[in-house]
Amino acid sequence: MRTSEPKIGFVSLGCPKNLVDSERILTQLRAEGYGLSPSYQGADLVVVNTCGFIDAAVTESLDAIGEALADNGRVIVTGCLGVREDEIRAAHPDVLAVTGPHDYEAVMRAVHAHLPAPHDPFTSLIPPQGIKLTPRHYAYLKISEGCNHRCSFCIIPSMRGDLVSRPIGEVLSEAERLVEAGVRELLVVSQDTSAYGVDLKYRTDIVGGRPLATRLSTLAKELGRLPAWTRLHYVYPYPHVDDLLPLMAEGLILPYLDMPLQHGSERILRAMKRPAATEKVLERISHWRTICPELVLRSTFIVGFPGETEDDFDQLLAFIQEAQLDRVGCFAYSPVAGAAANALPDAVPEALKQDRLQRFMEVQAEISRDKLALQVGREMVVLIDEVQPGRIVARGPGDAPEVDGLVIIDGDWEDVGPGDFIEVQVTGYDDHDLFAEPV
């Protein structure tokens, strides 16, 4: 007879969308009476939620599975890499079970098979917002699964399927529970946030006695009524994105857009099977800034894509200089197993990829420094992430957690903590972060 609750160890890898999957699995485990172990040694079984988007992520996932097997011996694998079960079992034949991404039921079936649940689940152990892996004051809010795009460098649709939007009432109910539990920043994520509702033909649901369309602008407006920041990630620049800018200008949602643009050469964009109207993107960015001058734009780009010439790369540099984006990430192209782009001719040598990556980041670093310099003297409201001896670590409206910069406020503080908003004036900057003092 078991004298204590069975305990699960959990490893979560990959992007914020994977993190949300982990939170849902953990919430279900806790609801059924399983305990959670912070160590392999204290766990009866380990679940590893994997990423399989690029080769480095595959290696990290396989290494994590191997470590869990070595230190515990009883491992269930789930997540994006789970669609490549043969590869997992070739490397680690002793795993107990393998399931694909966002297949919570299959994970629970595997757990039940190898570690039966207690007879009397203690549902009171579950907080209303579920189990979260982020700090208490911010949370990722996933609004859909899958993607309808077929970008030649990406294998996400083969892992996660086509777009499946969550009903708007379900999303808003989750958001309300999170805010009631102390969340002060909602980070809206999906594979393609702009496409929210397309698969449902923007169906109208009755939410709280009101008809609401399953549409991004409607969802953003409703989230904006909650006493928390709303930040939008992975927003493709479809025409209806224009409807979000007035909401930002009104202060309903943060003036922040995370747009994965990928390149500035229309020839390369076509090879990537991405929208290839860079001039229109530049025009729209300019128009957005007239509506909402405070707008902060983040994007990611790929250099060294097959067939990329020096002229294509020069067009990319010209694009980012014209666009003047606030936050930018860049990656050297990595051939992902199963991606259509692997069959394209004229692969770029690795040394040239790295050279272009460095040149790109040098240009963007200068743009970023100029952008940060413009913030000096400005007053802004920031959200506190951490109170340390002698300083506060916070973020402004233009700073998403983990990917953007910080706002550092020196001094010893009382009566404030993570999740509090304070008003500051910016006094300086370095390559990435702002420095400020209280107003």
Secondary structure, 3 states (H helix, E strand, C coil): CCCCCCEEEEEECCCHHHHHHHHHHHHHHHHCCCEEECCCCCCCEEEEEECCCCHHHHHHHHHHHHHHHHHCCCEEEEEHHHHCHHHHHHHCCCCCEECCCCCHHHHHHHHHHHCCCCCCCCHHHCCCCCCCCCCCCEEEEECEECCCCCCCCCCHHHHHCCCEECCHHHHHHHHHHHHHCCCCEEEEECCCHHHCCCCCCCCEEEECCEEEECCHHHHHHHHCCCCCEEEECCCCCCHHHHHHHHHHHCCCCCCEEECCCECCCHHHHHHCCCCCCHHHHHHHHHHHHHHCCCCEEEEEEEECCCCCCHHHHHHHHHHHHHHCCCEEEEEECCCCCCCHHHHCCCCCCHHHHHHHHHHHHHHHHHHHHHHHHCCCCCEEEEEEEEEECCEEEEECCCCCCCCCCCEEEECCCCCCCCCCEEEEEEEEECCCCEEEEEC
